[in-house]
Amino acid sequence: MLTSRISSLPLKSILPCSHLLSPLRIPTRSLNVAIIGSGPSGGYALKYLLSSPLNSSNNLRINVFDKCHTPWGLLRSGVAPDHQDVKNASNDFEAAFEREEVKFYGGVEIGKTLKLHHLTSTHKIIILSHGCSTSNFPSLTSSPSPSNVIHSKNIVDWYNGVPGVIGPILNSKNGVLKVTIIGGGNVTLDISRILLKSVLKCPSLEESDIVERAFERLRREVGRVEVRVLNRRGGMQTAFTIKEFRDLTKMTGEDMGINIKKEDIEKSMNEESLTELDKSRPLKRLWKLLSSVSSSPTTGTIANLSIEYFLNPYGYTVDPSTNTVTSVKCRVTELEGEPFKQKPKDTDVEVDVETDLVVWSTGYKGEAIEGLERYFDNGVYRCEGGRVGVEGGCRLYACGWIRRGAVGIVGTNIQDARETVRRVVEDFEGGEGEGGGEGGGVEEVMREEGVEWVDWEGWKRIDEVERRRERKRVDEQIREKIVDVDEMMKIGKYL
């Protein structure tokens, strides 16, 4: 999950070579661009815009809006607290936000806090980079949902300090919290690692930016933990990456163990899966590590992780007196289909997985901004090379998860943003960018609508407060995040 640094980009990195031979139509009046979302995709789009020919006449104005009161999107609220190397990708964007032609509006949700027409009337270009923040959450029971069944977003938001998130129920039996995580991607391993580190009392977690509300509860309420990760397919279809899994294997010892059943490894080696293995170098490395762990299983005294394959959850055993799940009902599966297209098929064999907490780690989906539903389908905006359409004379573009779906790593957004900005430049070169709002004061509109926001200087004040020593558990802690919106506004509100 490494993101490369981008310095001021040369012209050739923005435009195809053919564009270097003809002059670009640079607008003579102020060109206002709105970027919705300040996460990695919005941040890279901002950097590419600033280094593009559109900014050569010093008439580019870029307004970045985020529904959160703080910038950085998933870098702040999604990346695991103990992965500061990934979170530090935000350092790539700080200089861009310091530029005088860039303004940040935190706590402004387009379509709700501020209506879409307010943006189209004050900007010529809108880049949609607001990500996918809705839980992709299958339901196995009729309403109401059991109280100890959550989506991964809930627990990730909780330990990352998203305001207003209560967090999971941590009711353990006999002193051991049994957690079942359904889905086997990197987010699953992030959650597993945080839970395991909490009972192991790892300094790296204490020094991270996990918020105190989560850190204290985990330490106080969870003495021992058993995490079981359920995958519907086999080991060769594993979704997590070797780096994430290797980090967990380095934690094993007397206190912590990892187990993968040998029979799951053997069952995974069908002819179609071996074909997949033969054509993927990264999979070969991961498979070697999975096989090694399977051949030497370990058991810890207080923390254990079990990665299990060929199990398809289909229901729960629910205690009606508490409306909590006591076990997850699964059917054993087998694979069918061609290489790279194999799907799980249920058998008649059933397994019950005893549990205290069920976490569905099944990804995220996007939602259209109010007023843009007609451009939206299957959780993303329909677009061609980043172009979405025209609304109120304003040209719409998209990049990041809301363009391609909730897949990829932080660095995947680099190419995404590059292509989107290239389309913006091409459209203005061809005269297609004419029309739209003239940028006649979005702040004036916001004041008229009673919208309050955190500006860039306000965010810097919030950042400074979060880093103060008196807020920290230990000196090495990165920051103690503010988790109350009213407190954020008190510190960071633009006056």
C-alpha positions in Angstrom: 0.0 0.0 0.0 2.8 2.3 -0.9 2.2 5.6 -2.6 4.9 7.3 -4.6 5.7 10.9 -4.2 4.9 13.3 -7.0 6.8 16.6 -7.3 5.9 19.3 -9.8 5.0 17.4 -12.9 6.4 18.2 -16.4 4.0 19.0 -19.1 4.6 15.7 -20.9 3.3 13.8 -17.9 -0.1 15.5 -18.3 -0.6 15.5 -22.0 -0.1 13.1 -24.8 2.8 14.0 -27.1 0.5 15.3 -29.9 -0.7 18.1 -27.5 2.8 19.4 -27.3 2.7 20.5 -30.9 -0.2 22.9 -30.7 -1.0 25.8 -28.4 -3.5 25.2 -25.6 -6.6 27.4 -25.3 -6.0 28.9 -21.9 -9.0 30.8 -20.5 -8.4 34.5 -20.0 -10.8 34.8 -17.1 -10.7 32.9 -13.8 -11.1 29.2 -14.3 -12.9 27.8 -11.2 -12.5 24.1 -10.5 -14.3 22.2 -7.7 -12.9 18.9 -6.4 -15.3 17.0 -4.3 -13.3 14.9 -1.8 -9.9 15.4 -0.4 -8.7 11.9 -0.2 -5.9 10.4 -2.3 -7.8 10.6 -5.6 -8.7 14.3 -5.0 -5.3 15.1 -3.7 -3.5 13.7 -6.8 -6.1 15.4 -9.1 -5.2 18.7 -7.3 -1.5 18.2 -7.8 -1.9 17.4 -11.5 -4.2 20.4 -12.1 -1.7 22.7 -10.4 1.1 21.5 -12.7 -1.0 21.5 -15.9 -1.1 24.1 -18.6 -4.4 25.3 -17.2 -2.5 27.0 -14.4 0.1 28.7 -16.7 -1.7 32.0 -16.7 -2.2 32.2 -12.9 -6.0 32.2 -13.4 -6.8 28.8 -12.0 -8.8 28.6 -8.8 -9.4 25.2 -7.2 -11.9 24.7 -4.4 -11.7 21.4 -2.5 -14.8 20.3 -0.7 -15.1 17.5 1.8 -18.0 16.3 3.9 -15.6 15.6 6.7 -14.2 18.5 8.7 -10.7 17.3 8.2 -8.8 16.5 4.9 -7.3 13.3 3.6 -10.3 11.0 3.3 -9.4 7.3 3.8 -5.8 8.2 4.7 -7.2 9.6 7.9 -10.3 7.4 8.4 -9.6 4.2 6.6 -5.9 3.2 6.7 -5.1 1.3 9.9 -3.7 3.4 12.7 -0.4 1.4 12.9 0.3 2.0 9.2 1.7 5.5 9.4 3.9 4.9 6.4 0.7 4.8 4.3 -1.0 7.6 6.1 2.0 9.8 5.5 1.0 9.9 1.8 -0.9 13.0 2.9 2.5 14.8 3.1 2.4 14.7 -0.7 -0.6 17.0 -0.8 0.1 19.5 2.0 2.2 21.8 -0.3 -0.6 21.9 -2.8 -3.2 23.0 -0.2 -0.8 25.8 0.8 -1.0 27.4 -2.6 -3.0 30.6 -2.8 -5.1 29.4 -5.7 -6.4 26.5 -3.6 -9.0 26.6 -0.9 -10.3 23.9 1.4 -13.9 23.6 2.6 -14.2 21.0 5.3 -17.6 19.9 6.7 -19.4 20.8 3.5 -21.3 17.9 1.9 -22.3 18.6 -1.6 -25.9 17.8 -2.4 -26.8 18.3 1.3 -24.9 21.0 3.1 -24.5 22.8 -0.2 -26.7 22.0 -3.2 -25.2 20.9 -6.5 -26.6 23.9 -8.4 -24.6 26.2 -6.1 -21.4 24.5 -7.4 -22.4 24.3 -11.1 -23.2 28.0 -11.0 -19.8 29.0 -9.6 -17.5 26.5 -11.3 -16.7 25.5 -14.8 -15.3 22.1 -13.8 -16.2 19.6 -11.1 -14.1 16.6 -10.4 -15.9 13.9 -8.4 -13.5 12.1 -6.1 -15.7 11.5 -3.0 -15.0 7.8 -2.8 -17.1 4.9 -1.7 -18.2 5.2 1.9 -21.3 3.0 2.0 -21.1 -0.5 3.5 -21.6 -3.3 1.1 -23.4 -5.3 3.8 -25.4 -8.5 3.0 -28.2 -9.4 5.3 -28.7 -13.0 6.4 -31.6 -12.3 8.7 -34.8 -10.4 8.8 -34.9 -7.1 10.5 -33.8 -6.2 13.1 -30.2 -7.1 12.5 -28.5 -8.8 15.5 -26.7 -6.3 17.6 -23.3 -8.0 17.4 -23.2 -8.1 13.6 -21.4 -5.2 12.0 -19.7 -4.1 8.8 -15.9 -3.6 8.7 -16.6 0.1 8.2 -18.0 0.4 11.7 -15.0 -0.9 13.5 -12.5 0.9 11.1 -14.3 4.2 11.6 -14.4 3.5 15.4 -10.7 3.0 15.9 -9.8 5.7 13.4 -11.8 8.4 15.2 -14.7 9.1 12.8 -17.1 11.4 14.8 -20.3 9.8 16.0 -19.3 6.1 15.7 -20.1 4.1 18.8 -18.1 1.0 17.9 -18.8 -2.8 18.2 -20.1 -4.8 21.1 -17.2 -6.6 22.8 -19.0 -9.1 25.0 -16.7 -12.1 25.4 -17.5 -15.4 27.0 -15.1 -17.0 29.5 -12.6 -14.2 29.0 -12.1 -14.9 25.3 -13.6 -12.7 22.6 -14.4 -14.8 19.5 -14.5 -12.7 16.4 -15.6 -13.9 13.0 -14.6 -11.8 10.0 -16.3 -12.7 6.7 -14.2 -11.7 3.7 -10.5 -12.0 3.2 -9.1 -8.7 1.9 -6.5 -6.4 3.4 -9.1 -4.6 5.6 -9.8 -8.0 7.2 -6.1 -8.3 8.1 -6.0 -4.7 9.4 -8.9 -5.4 11.8 -7.4 -8.7 12.8 -4.0 -7.1 13.5 -5.5 -4.3 15.6 -7.5 -6.8 17.7 -4.5 -9.0 18.2 -2.1 -6.2 19.0 -4.5 -4.8 21.6 -4.4 -8.0 23.7 -0.7 -8.4 23.1 -0.2 -4.8 24.3 2.1 -4.0 21.4 3.9 -0.6 21.7 3.3 0.0 18.0 -0.4 0.2 18.6 -0.1 2.4 21.7 2.2 4.8 19.7 -0.2 4.9 16.7 -3.1 7.3 16.1 -5.7 4.8 17.2 -8.1 7.0 19.2 -8.4 6.6 23.0 -12.1 5.6 22.9 -11.1 2.5 21.0 -7.7 1.9 22.6 -9.0 2.0 26.1 -12.1 -0.2 25.5 -10.0 -2.8 23.7 -7.5 -2.9 26.6 -10.2 -3.0 29.2 -12.8 -5.3 27.7 -10.7 -7.8 25.7 -8.2 -10.0 27.6 -7.9 -12.8 25.0 -9.0 -12.9 21.4 -9.6 -15.5 18.8 -10.1 -14.3 15.2 -11.5 -16.5 12.5 -11.4 -15.3 8.9 -13.9 -17.0 6.6 -13.3 -17.2 2.8 -15.8 -18.6 0.4 -13.2 -19.7 -2.1 -9.8 -21.3 -1.8 -6.3 -20.2 -0.8 -5.2 -19.3 -4.3 -8.1 -16.8 -4.6 -6.9 -15.1 -1.4 -7.6 -11.3 -1.7 -5.1 -10.0 0.9 -1.5 -9.2 -0.1 1.7 -10.8 1.1 2.9 -7.7 2.9 -0.2 -7.6 5.1 0.0 -11.3 5.9 3.7 -11.3 6.5 3.2 -8.5 9.1 1.0 -10.9 11.0 3.3 -13.9 10.8 6.0 -11.7 12.4 3.8 -11.3 15.5 3.7 -15.0 16.3 5.3 -16.5 19.4 4.3 -17.8 22.8 1.4 -15.3 23.1 0.1 -15.5 19.5 -0.5 -18.2 17.0 -1.7 -18.5 13.4 -3.4 -21.5 11.9 -4.4 -22.5 8.3 -5.8 -26.0 7.9 -3.7 -28.4 5.8 -6.8 -29.8 4.2 -7.8 -26.3 3.0 -4.4 -25.9 1.4 -4.7 -29.3 -0.3 -8.2 -28.6 -1.5 -7.0 -25.3 -3.0 -4.6 -27.0 -5.4 -7.1 -28.0 -8.0 -6.1 -27.9 -11.7 -7.7 -24.5 -12.4 -6.1 -22.9 -9.4 -2.7 -24.3 -10.2 -3.1 -22.6 -13.6 -3.8 -19.3 -11.8 -0.7 -19.9 -9.6 1.5 -20.5 -12.6 0.6 -17.2 -14.2 1.1 -14.9 -11.1 4.4 -14.2 -9.5 2.8 -12.3 -6.5 0.5 -15.3 -5.9 3.4 -17.7 -5.9 5.1 -15.7 -3.1 1.9 -15.5 -1.1 1.1 -19.2 -1.7 4.5 -20.2 -0.4 3.9 -18.2 2.8 0.4 -19.6 3.2 1.7 -23.2 2.8 4.5 -22.6 5.2 2.1 -21.3 7.9 -0.2 -24.3 7.3 2.7 -26.8 7.7 3.7 -25.2 11.0 0.6 -24.1 12.8 1.0 -22.3 16.1 -1.2 -21.6 19.1 -0.9 -18.6 21.3 -1.8 -18.2 25.0 -3.9 -15.0 24.5 -4.2 -14.3 20.8 -5.0 -16.6 17.9 -5.8 -16.1 14.2 -7.3 -18.8 12.0 -7.7 -18.3 8.2 -10.3 -20.7 6.8 -11.3 -21.4 3.3 -14.3 -23.0 1.5 -16.9 -21.7 3.9 -20.0 -19.8 2.7 -22.0 -18.1 5.5 -25.8 -18.5 5.0 -27.4 -17.8 8.4 -27.0 -17.3 12.1 -27.9 -18.9 15.3 -29.5 -16.0 17.3 -30.1 -15.8 21.1 -33.6 -14.2 21.1 -33.2 -12.9 24.6 -30.3 -10.6 23.6 -30.8 -10.5 19.8 -27.1 -11.5 19.4 -25.6 -14.1 17.1 -24.0 -17.1 18.9 -22.8 -18.8 15.8 -22.5 -18.3 12.0 -24.0 -21.1 9.9 -21.8 -22.0 6.9 -21.9 -24.4 4.0 -18.7 -26.0 2.9 -18.0 -25.0 -0.7 -16.1 -26.3 -3.7 -14.8 -24.5 -6.7 -16.2 -24.6 -10.2 -15.3 -22.8 -13.4 -12.4 -21.8 -15.5 -9.1 -20.4 -14.2 -9.5 -16.8 -12.9 -13.3 -17.3 -13.1 -13.8 -19.9 -10.4 -16.8 -19.5 -8.1 -17.8 -21.2 -4.9 -20.5 -23.9 -5.1 -22.3 -25.0 -1.9 -22.1 -28.6 -0.8 -24.5 -30.3 1.6 -21.8 -30.2 4.4 -22.5 -27.6 7.1 -20.4 -26.0 9.8 -21.3 -23.8 12.7 -18.7 -21.2 13.7 -19.2 -20.1 17.3 -18.8 -16.3 17.7 -19.3 -13.3 19.9 -18.9 -10.7 17.1 -19.5 -10.9 13.4 -17.7 -8.5 11.1 -18.6 -8.4 7.4 -15.5 -7.3 5.5 -17.2 -7.3 2.1 -16.1 -3.9 0.7 -17.7 -0.6 0.0 -19.9 1.0 -2.6 -20.4 4.5 -3.7 -23.4 6.8 -3.7 -24.2 9.5 -6.2 -24.3 13.1 -5.1 -27.9 14.4 -5.0 -28.7 15.6 -8.5 -26.2 13.3 -10.3 -28.1 10.1 -10.0 -28.7 9.8 -13.8 -24.9 9.5 -14.3 -24.6 6.7 -11.7 -24.8 2.9 -12.0 -23.7 0.0 -9.8 -22.0 2.2 -7.3 -19.9 4.3 -9.6 -20.3 7.2 -12.1 -20.5 6.1 -15.7 -17.6 7.8 -17.5 -15.2 7.5 -20.3 -11.6 8.2 -19.4 -12.8 10.3 -16.5 -15.4 12.2 -18.4 -18.9 12.0 -16.8 -21.0 14.6 -18.5 -22.3 18.2 -18.3 -24.6 19.6 -15.7 -25.8 23.2 -15.7 -23.1 24.0 -18.2 -20.5 22.7 -15.9 -18.3 19.8 -17.0 -18.2 16.8 -14.7 -15.3 14.4 -14.3 -14.5 11.5 -11.9 -11.5 9.8 -10.4 -10.7 7.3 -7.7 -13.1 4.7 -6.2 -16.2 6.6 -7.3 -15.0 6.1 -10.8 -13.6 2.6 -10.8 -15.1 1.0 -7.7 -13.6 0.3 -4.3 -10.5 -1.5 -5.5 -6.8 -0.8 -5.6 -4.3 0.8 -3.3 -3.5 4.4 -2.5 -1.0 4.6 -5.4 -3.7 3.3 -7.9 -5.2 6.8 -7.7 -2.1 8.3 -9.4 -2.8 7.0 -12.9 -6.5 7.6 -12.3 -6.0 11.3 -11.5 -3.5 11.7 -14.3 -5.9 10.4 -16.9 -8.8 12.5 -15.6 -6.8 15.7 -15.6 -5.6 14.9 -19.1 -9.2 14.8 -20.2 -9.9 18.1 -18.6 -7.0 19.7 -20.5 -8.0 18.1 -23.7 -11.5 19.4 -23.4 -10.3 23.0 -22.8 -7.9 22.7 -25.7 -10.9 21.7 -28.0 -13.1 24.5 -26.6 -15.4 22.0 -24.9 -14.8 23.6 -21.5 -16.5 26.8 -22.4 -19.7 27.6 -20.4 -20.5 26.8 -16.8 -20.2 29.1 -13.8 -17.8 32.0 -13.8 -16.8 31.4 -10.2 -18.6 34.4 -8.9 -18.0 33.7 -5.2 -18.9 30.3 -3.8 -18.1 31.6 -0.4 -20.7 34.3 -0.8 -23.3 31.6 -1.7 -22.3 29.5 1.3 -22.7 32.4 3.6 -26.1 33.2 2.1 -27.1 29.5 2.7 -25.8 29.5 6.3 -23.1 27.0 5.6 -20.2 26.9 8.0 -16.9 25.3 7.2 -13.3 24.5 8.3 -10.8 26.2 6.0 -7.1 25.2 5.5 -5.9 27.4 8.3 -8.6 25.9 10.5 -7.4 22.4 9.7 -3.9 23.4 10.7 -5.2 24.5 14.1 -7.0 21.2 14.5 -3.8 19.4 13.5 -1.8 21.3 16.0 -4.2 20.6 18.9 -4.3 16.9 18.1 -0.5 16.7 18.3 -0.1 18.3 21.7 1.7 16.2 24.2 -1.0 16.6 26.9 -3.5 14.7 24.7 -1.2 11.7 24.1 -1.0 8.4 25.8 2.8 8.3 25.3 5.3 10.7 23.8 5.7 8.6 20.7 2.0 8.7 19.8 1.5 10.5 16.5 -1.7 12.4 17.6 -4.9 12.0 19.6 -7.6 12.8 17.1 -10.5 15.0 18.0 -13.7 12.9 17.6 -16.3 15.6 18.4 -17.5 17.8 15.5 -18.5 20.7 17.8 -15.0 20.7 19.2 -13.5 20.7 15.6 -15.7 23.6 14.6 -14.8 25.5 17.7 -11.1 25.2 16.8 -11.2 25.2 13.0 -14.3 27.2 11.9 -13.7 29.8 9.2 -14.8 33.2 10.4 
